[in-house]
Amino acid sequence: MLLLALLIQAAAASGPAALAVRLAPDTALIERDPASGVGYANFDFLVTHNASTGSSLELASVVMTAHDAAGVLLLRRFCDGSGLSPCIRTVPDRTLDPGVTTIVYNPFHELPPHLPLRELRYVLSFADTAGTVVDSVTATVPLRDYATRTELVLPLRGRVLVFDGHDFYAHHRRWNLAHPVVGKLFRHNSGRYAYDLSIVDSTGRMYRGDGARNEDWYSWNAPVLAPGAGTVVAAESGEADWEVGRTSLPDSVVLARPLALFGNYIVIDHGNGEFSLLAHMQRGSLTVRKGDRVRQSQQVGRVGFSGSVYTVHTHYQLQRGPEYDADGLPSTFVRVVREGSRTAGTGRVRIDSGDVVESR
């Protein structure tokens, strides 16, 4: 119903089927920071120029508004071509060619904690080659807070850097479902809320010396732990480990086996609609296999350098199903100490890019 409503609104805003828009994912989940209450709206727009011929259009502005039940304006944000260095230039994919779908990452991803927001309205306007706005598409985005159901702990022990998470600039966040190859292999972004976790020393270094060998990295061979209890529903342990500075995962391999991106990995079914995926483990290091029951914090393997990697780390993501392209889900963690804090928090903690944390 949501997709149908979006397409109807798009047609009404832009004329007879000129532009169409859909959300990715279909349901916009709000990741809420338990401490601050700030919300993060991690979703994308896939905009299609339905004309088979004609001129290209370029995204000229994005306007977001939120109203209460009485129609009173609560929030407005916009990004357009105003000024000498206009913010619209920060949106990477702005050209919309005839017959092509383009992804627009939601630029207004942070939501204040004090507003009772239930939906957002976006208007994306497009200009012709002369810079004149000639078309627009409107999407109403219902919001739904998502609270992690599974009690999760970090899969690594020690001082852990979230080298790359899922903030607006993270590569996990910018998985382009409109890309001609990615779009054929992936229906959803399973890593939408993923983390690359690396063990670091007190200065934040991920390796000793120049890090030229796998063994120089603090994460290498470290135990990988089950974030939560459940049943192993998928596992791979036979992929080779690369050597630092000498990694190569041919496109032909990815096209034939998309799971090769994860290298050696396991998927754990937590029994409540949530599944944990742990990736890039060391060849032959898995201590569990498909069908095994695991308990929280049980060792399931060791950190390796397999799959699509350029640093030695553990990739972790929570998702809706066991498939490699299931929708990603927000995750929070218990018994986590942030750098600078003396004691572990009693509640759940949200982590993201740049955080330095430790499990207790």
N, C-alpha and C positions, 0 to 999 in steps of 0.2 A: 504493500500500500504506500509506503514512504517513497519508493522509487517512482511509482505511478504519479504521486502528487508532485514530485519534483519535475517530472517531464511535462506534466500539464502546465505547471507554473512557467516553465521555460518557454513553452510554445506561446503562452499568453503574453509573455514579456517581449518576445523577440520576433513575433510574426509566425507564419505557417512553417513550423518545424525547421526554422533557420538554425537555431542552436538548441542543444539539449545538454542537461547536466545531471550527473548522479554523484552520490556520496561514496567515498571509500574510507572506512567500511560503511555498509548500509545504515547501521546504527551507530550514532556518534556517542562514544563512551567518554565520560569526564573522569579523568584521573585526579583525585582530590588529595592534597597533602594533608595527612592527619594532624600535623602540628599547626599549620597556618590556616588551613581551610581553603587556600588558593586552589583553583581548578585549572586543569590543562585539557584543552579541547584538541585532541590529536586525530584529525581527519583531513581528507583531501577532497578536492573537486575534480571530477573528470568531465571536461567540457568538449562536446563534439560539434564540429561545423558540418552540418548535414548536407550542404550544397556540394554537388559533384564537380562543379566548375565555378570560376569566379575568382575574386581577389582574396588574399589573406586578410585576416583581421588581427589586431593587436590589443591585448588587454590594456585598458587605459586606467581603470580604477576598480577598487574593491571596497565596498561600503558594508559594514556590519552594524545592525541595530538590534536592540532587545527591548521589549515592552512588557508591562505587566498585564494581568487579565483585563484591565480596563482600558488598555491601549496606551497607557502613559509610558513615555520613553524613559528607560532606565540606563541605557548605555548606547553609545555610538562611537565607532572607530572607523577610520578610513585610510586608504593608501591610494595615492593618485600621482599625476605628473607635475604637481605644483613644485616650484622652487628650482634652484640651480642644480641640485642633485636629488631629483625626486625619488621618493621611496619606492615607487612602482618598479624602478630598475632593480630592486633587491629581489623581485620575483623572477626566478630564472626562466621559466617557460611561459612566455607571453604571446608568442605568435600562434595563431590558429589558422591552419591551412584548410582549404576545402576538402571535405571527406576525411579529416584527421581528428583524432582525439588528443587533447593536451591536458596534462595534469597541472593543477594549481594547488600548492600546499597552503592550507589555511594560515594566513599571516597573523591572525588574531587568536593565538593559541592559549593565552593566559587570561583567566577569568577571575575577577575579584571575589573574595569570599563572602562579602556582606550582601550581595544581591541575590534575590530568589529567582534565578534565571531558569527557565524551563525550555526555552527555544530561542534560536537566533535567526535573523533574516539577513541574507547576503544578497547584494546586487553586484554582479560582475559586468562591467561595461566594456565594450570593444570599439575600437576606432578603425577607420580605413587608412589607406596609405597617406592621406593628407593630414591625418591626426584628428579628424572629425569623428566624434562618437556617433556610431550609426546603429548599434545593436546592444542589447543587454540581456542578461539571463538572471532570474531570481530563484533562490533556493531557500526554503524554510528548513532549518535544522533543529529537530527535537534533541534535547539534551537529557542524558541519563547518567547519573553518578554510578560508578562501578567500584564496589568494595571487594577486594580479593577474598575468596572463600577459604582458600587453603592457608594454614599456618606455614609460612615459609621462612627458612633461614638462608643465609648466604652460602653458596656452594664452595667457597674457599675460606680457609682460616688464615689468620695473620692480618697485616695491614694491607687493605685492598683498595686500589684506585679504580673508580668507574671510568676507565679510559675513554669509552664512548658509550653513551646511553641512548636515549630516544628524545632528547630535547629537539627544538626546532631545527638545529643545525646538524644533528647527528646523521650519520649515513644510514642507520637503521630506519630512521624516520623518513628519509628521502628515497624510498624504494619506489621507482617510477612504474606504476602499473599501466601507464599509457605507452611505455617503451615497446616497440614492435616485437622484441624477443621476450622481455620480461612478461609482457601481457599474455603471451602464449603459454608460458610455463606456470605463472602464478595468478590465481584468482584473487588472492588477498595478500596483505603484507603481514605474515606471521611474526615478523620481528618488529612490529610497530612499537612495542614497548620493551625492546631487548636491551641487553647490557653486554659490553665486553669488559671483563673483570681481570685485573692484573695485580699480582702481589708486588709491592714496592717497599723500598727501605724508607728511613725517616725523612730523607730529602726528596722522595718521590721518584727516585730512579727505579726503572723496571729491570735493570740488569747490572751485573758487575763489569768493570772495565769497559771495553768497547761493544760488548754484547754481540760479538761476532759468531759465537757458538750458541746452539740451543741451550746448552748446560749453563751458560752465563746468566740466563734469565731466572729471576727468583721464582717465577711461576712454573718453570719447567719441572715436570715430574711430581708436582705437588698433588696431594690427594684432592679429588673432586668429590663432593658430598651431595647426597640427595637433598634438595631443598625442602621436600615434604614427603610424607609417607604415601605409598601407592603401589601400583603394579607397572612393571616395565612392559610397554606395548610395542616398542621398536628399539633396535640396537644395531650398531655397526662397529666393528673393531678391526677391520682388515685394511683400512686405508693407510697409505704410507705417510710418514711425517716428512715435511720439507725441512730444509736447512735455512737458518736465518739469512736473508739476503738472496736466497736462491729458491724462490717459490714460483710455481707455474701450474695453474689449473686451466687447461685449454678450454676454450668455449665449447668445443665439440663434446667434451666430457660433461659439462654442465647441461648442454642441450639434451644429451642422451640420458643423463642421470642428475636431475636437479639436486637430489640429496647429497651429491658429492660436495656441494658448497659447505656442508656441515662437517665433512671429514668423518672422524669416528665420534659417534654420538649415541645418546639414549633419549627416549621419550617415556615419561612417567605419567600414567593416568592416576589422578588423585581421587577419582570416583565422584566428583561433584561438578563435572563439566569443565574442569581445568586440567591442563596438561603441561608439564614442564619439559622443555627441551634443553639439553646440555650438549655443547658441541666442541669440536677441535681437540678431542682427547688423543692421548698417545696410543699408537698402534699396539694392540694386544694387551692394553692395560685395563680393559673393562672387567669388573669383578661380578657383573650380573649379566643376565641374558633375558630374552623375551619370555614373559610369563612369570618372572621372579617377583616376589613381594619385597619391597624395600621399606625401611623405616627412615624417619627424618634423621639427617646427619650421617647416614650410613655411607661409607666410601663406595663409589660406583666406578671409579676409574682414576686416571692421573692426567694432569694437564699435558697436552702435546702440542703439535704444530701441524695439524692435518686440515685438509679442506681449503676454503678460501680465507687465507690469513696473511697478515704482514707483521703482526706482533705475536709473541707467545702469550696466550690468554685463554680464559674460559668464556665462551659465549653462552648466555642464559636468556631464555625467554619463556613467558607463560602464554598459552594459546588455548583456543576453544576446542581443538580436536587433535588427533594424532597425526594428521596429514601435514606435509611440509609446508603447505600453503594455507593452513587454517588461519582464521583471524587471530591476531594478537590480542592479549588482554593485559591490563595494568596489574602490577604486582607490588606488594608491600612486604616488609620483612620484620621479623621479631628478633629480640636480643641483639640489636645492632648498636654499636658505639660509634658516634661520629668523631673524627679527629678534633681534639680540643675538649672533648667531654670526658669526664672521669668515670661515669657510670652508664650502663646500658639503659636505654629507655624502657619503660614498662609497656608501651604500646607498640603499634606498628609504625614503621619508618619508610618513607618514600625516598628512593635514591635516584640519582641521574648523573649525567656527564660531569666529571670533575670532582665528584664527592670522594673523600677518603674515609673509609669505614672499616669496622672490624666486628666479627661475630663474637659473642660471649655465650 
